[in-house]
Every structure is written in C-alpha cells, then in structure tokens.
Amino acid sequence: MARGGQGLARVAVVVRAGAAPLWWLGVFAAGIGVLPPGVTGRRIGVLAGAVLFLVATAVGALTGRGRYARLARGVARAGKHDVLQDRAVTVRNWRRGHRWWLLPAFLLALGSAFVVPSAGGLLLAGTGTGLRLKAAWLGRRERALDELLWVRVDWLGKRGGRPAGKAVKAYRGTGIAAGDAAPGGARRRTAALV
C-alpha cells in the first residue's frame, strides 16, 4: 500500500457477502428439514418457517439503515493512495471470518427440524434475503449519490463484516465506475464486444 493510503472495501459488497451462503444453507436445511415430521408436524413447521422467513427478511433489510445513511451523508473523497479492495477479496474475507458461525447455524437449523420442520432453514434463508435487500438499498443510495461507498478494511473488525459498526467513523467515496463491483455489490457486468 502506498504511503498514507488505506485499504478500502466496498460497503455494499461486505453487506452482500453473507447473503448467498445464508440463503443456500437455509434452503438446504429447509429442504432436509421437511423430511422428519417433527413435534409440531410438517404443516405447522412450514407455516412457522414462512413467518420466520418474512420476519428475518424484514429485520435483515431494515436494521441499521439510519447508521448507513448517516455515514453516507458524511462521505469523504478517497485519496489517490487509497487501495480499493477487489470484490472477490472482500467476499472471501467475510466468508472466512464467519465460517465458524455459519456451520453451527446450519447444524442448529437442521436439528430444529426434529421439533419444527423447515423453520430453522427458512429463518437462515430469510436472513440471507434481508442482507441481499439491504445491499440493493445501498446500491440505490450509491446511484442517487453518484458515488460508491467504501469503508476502511481495518475498521471492519476481525471477521471483516461490520461496515457500519462502532469502529467505523466515516465512509470514503469514489466515482461510480471505480472498482470491480456494481452499485449494490454485485459483480460488474463487462460490456460485450461488438
């Protein structure tokens, strides 16, 4: 890293990094979880899971939006010595930092199927969906600001996943074309050659 520069990770990429693993682990756990009849029975388990899915989606999508908005309002321009972290590196750091949290969550979702079939898996899937919706909301803010939001890597915490945590003092901003991720944290589509 150049003198005086900081490593910066995209805020929306950090938020979105957990969406896919949570969604797929949840869907897998819900699919397996529907096999045992459980204590409550399959029908009640799936209905309870649907409610938990909706609640987890809403909580994941809406929690912390005020903090993100405040940090986005005070965005400072990234310096020429700042190093923009690739999307793949940010996602890998999040997943490595959270793998020992994801595994017990998945096993708990599977185990809960013997009591309430599919409910735990649908809760995990709802959490992943909520994170995806929050990343999409951040992408809309980035488009409205015409600026991508970045956070210092050293402020993300040891697991690389707190883009609006207490350690984060401010965001940095770059032009909308910077980095390899589109607004909202998805992979940037390259233009097709004509």
PLY file of the C-alpha trace (Angstrom):
ply
format ascii 1.0
element vertex 194
property float x
property float y
property float z
element edge 193
property int vertex1
property int vertex2
end_header
0.00 0.00 0.00
1.30 3.45 -0.85
2.40 5.90 1.83
-0.60 7.49 3.56
-3.11 5.22 1.81
-5.74 2.96 3.32
-7.15 -0.37 2.21
-10.82 0.21 1.34
-13.61 -2.36 0.93
-16.97 -1.68 -0.68
-19.74 -1.31 1.90
-22.39 -2.99 -0.26
-20.07 -5.92 -1.04
-19.48 -6.55 2.68
-23.24 -6.48 3.34
-23.98 -8.74 0.37
-21.16 -11.22 1.15
-23.27 -13.15 3.65
-26.44 -13.26 1.56
-25.57 -16.22 -0.68
-24.19 -18.58 1.99
-27.07 -17.87 4.35
-29.64 -18.31 1.58
-28.22 -21.59 0.26
-27.57 -23.10 3.70
-31.11 -22.10 4.69
-32.70 -23.58 1.59
-30.71 -26.80 2.04
-31.63 -27.03 5.74
-35.30 -26.30 5.00
-35.37 -28.95 2.27
-33.88 -31.60 4.53
-35.88 -30.28 7.48
-39.20 -31.04 5.81
-38.43 -34.80 5.88
-38.91 -35.50 9.61
-42.48 -34.91 10.84
-41.17 -33.11 13.94
-43.11 -32.41 17.11
-45.39 -29.82 15.55
-45.96 -31.60 12.23
-44.84 -30.51 8.78
-47.70 -28.12 8.05
-47.23 -26.06 11.21
-43.44 -26.20 10.81
-43.54 -24.84 7.26
-46.06 -22.13 8.22
-43.92 -21.11 11.21
-40.89 -21.13 8.93
-42.65 -18.87 6.42
-43.39 -16.36 9.20
-39.78 -16.55 10.41
-38.58 -16.07 6.82
-40.62 -12.87 6.46
-39.55 -11.52 9.86
-35.85 -12.31 9.23
-36.03 -10.71 5.79
-37.55 -7.52 7.20
-35.09 -7.35 10.11
-32.09 -8.01 7.85
-33.20 -5.46 5.27
-34.18 -2.66 7.66
-31.82 -2.92 10.65
-29.12 -0.26 10.76
-30.31 1.79 7.78
-30.13 5.01 9.81
-26.45 4.42 10.63
-25.63 3.61 6.99
-27.45 6.77 5.86
-25.60 8.96 8.40
-22.24 7.55 7.34
-23.15 8.02 3.66
-24.03 11.68 4.25
-20.56 12.38 5.67
-18.64 10.61 2.90
-15.12 11.89 2.17
-13.41 11.50 -1.19
-10.97 8.58 -1.37
-7.36 9.65 -1.81
-5.05 8.72 -4.67
-3.01 6.49 -2.35
-6.03 4.52 -1.10
-6.11 0.91 -2.30
-9.52 -0.38 -3.43
-10.04 -4.00 -2.42
-11.35 -6.39 -5.08
-14.87 -7.72 -4.66
-13.61 -11.33 -4.51
-11.17 -10.50 -1.68
-13.88 -8.75 0.35
-16.29 -11.69 -0.07
-13.57 -14.21 0.77
-12.59 -12.29 3.93
-16.23 -12.16 5.10
-16.78 -15.87 4.47
-13.54 -16.90 6.16
-14.34 -14.72 9.15
-17.84 -16.15 9.51
-17.42 -19.82 8.56
-17.33 -20.96 12.20
-20.56 -19.06 12.79
-22.28 -20.37 9.64
-21.57 -24.04 10.41
-23.26 -24.07 13.86
-26.17 -22.01 12.48
-26.68 -24.58 9.72
-26.45 -27.51 12.17
-28.89 -25.79 14.53
-31.31 -25.23 11.64
-31.07 -28.92 10.74
-31.51 -30.01 14.35
-34.53 -27.78 14.86
-36.33 -29.73 12.11
-36.98 -32.53 14.59
-39.11 -30.09 16.57
-40.41 -27.61 13.96
-39.76 -28.91 10.41
-38.12 -26.43 7.98
-38.47 -23.42 10.32
-34.76 -23.04 11.13
-33.75 -23.34 7.49
-36.30 -20.76 6.40
-35.04 -18.42 9.14
-31.49 -18.69 7.72
-32.75 -18.17 4.17
-34.72 -15.09 5.31
-31.60 -13.62 6.89
-29.73 -14.03 3.60
-32.60 -12.45 1.69
-32.63 -9.49 4.08
-28.92 -8.89 3.52
-29.43 -9.02 -0.24
-32.24 -6.43 0.03
-30.07 -4.19 2.22
-27.26 -4.35 -0.34
-29.76 -3.43 -3.08
-30.91 -0.46 -0.96
-27.27 0.64 -0.59
-26.90 0.33 -4.36
-29.86 2.67 -4.89
-28.25 5.18 -2.50
-24.96 4.91 -4.38
-26.71 5.60 -7.68
-28.56 8.58 -6.14
-25.29 9.96 -4.75
-23.48 9.04 -7.99
-20.74 7.74 -5.72
-19.63 4.31 -4.50
-19.29 3.91 -0.72
-16.11 2.38 0.73
-15.02 1.60 4.29
-11.53 1.17 5.71
-10.64 -2.52 5.92
-9.12 -2.13 9.39
-12.48 -0.81 10.67
-14.42 -3.90 9.58
-13.46 -5.92 12.66
-11.53 -9.18 12.88
-14.19 -11.09 10.91
-14.36 -8.48 8.14
-18.08 -7.93 8.40
-19.12 -4.77 10.25
-19.36 -1.98 7.65
-21.47 0.18 9.97
-20.01 -0.94 13.32
-18.86 1.32 16.14
-15.29 1.38 14.82
-16.42 2.93 11.52
-16.06 6.71 11.68
-16.82 7.64 8.06
-17.08 6.26 4.57
-14.91 7.14 1.62
-16.34 7.76 -1.82
-15.21 7.17 -5.37
-16.74 7.63 -8.78
-19.45 5.20 -9.81
-17.10 3.34 -12.21
-14.38 2.56 -9.61
-13.68 -0.99 -8.52
-14.94 -4.28 -9.90
-18.40 -4.29 -8.30
-21.53 -2.51 -9.49
-23.68 -0.37 -7.17
-25.23 -2.74 -4.64
-22.20 -5.02 -4.56
-22.98 -7.36 -7.47
-20.33 -8.31 -9.98
-19.89 -5.59 -12.54
-21.00 -6.79 -15.95
-18.45 -6.08 -18.63
-19.68 -4.63 -21.89
-19.98 -7.20 -24.64
-17.59 -6.77 -27.55
-19.35 -5.80 -30.79
0 1
1 2
2 3
3 4
4 5
5 6
6 7
7 8
8 9
9 10
10 11
11 12
12 13
13 14
14 15
15 16
16 17
17 18
18 19
19 20
20 21
21 22
22 23
23 24
24 25
25 26
26 27
27 28
28 29
29 30
30 31
31 32
32 33
33 34
34 35
35 36
36 37
37 38
38 39
39 40
40 41
41 42
42 43
43 44
44 45
45 46
46 47
47 48
48 49
49 50
50 51
51 52
52 53
53 54
54 55
55 56
56 57
57 58
58 59
59 60
60 61
61 62
62 63
63 64
64 65
65 66
66 67
67 68
68 69
69 70
70 71
71 72
72 73
73 74
74 75
75 76
76 77
77 78
78 79
79 80
80 81
81 82
82 83
83 84
84 85
85 86
86 87
87 88
88 89
89 90
90 91
91 92
92 93
93 94
94 95
95 96
96 97
97 98
98 99
99 100
100 101
101 102
102 103
103 104
104 105
105 106
106 107
107 108
108 109
109 110
110 111
111 112
112 113
113 114
114 115
115 116
116 117
117 118
118 119
119 120
120 121
121 122
122 123
123 124
124 125
125 126
126 127
127 128
128 129
129 130
130 131
131 132
132 133
133 134
134 135
135 136
136 137
137 138
138 139
139 140
140 141
141 142
142 143
143 144
144 145
145 146
146 147
147 148
148 149
149 150
150 151
151 152
152 153
153 154
154 155
155 156
156 157
157 158
158 159
159 160
160 161
161 162
162 163
163 164
164 165
165 166
166 167
167 168
168 169
169 170
170 171
171 172
172 173
173 174
174 175
175 176
176 177
177 178
178 179
179 180
180 181
181 182
182 183
183 184
184 185
185 186
186 187
187 188
188 189
189 190
190 191
191 192
192 193
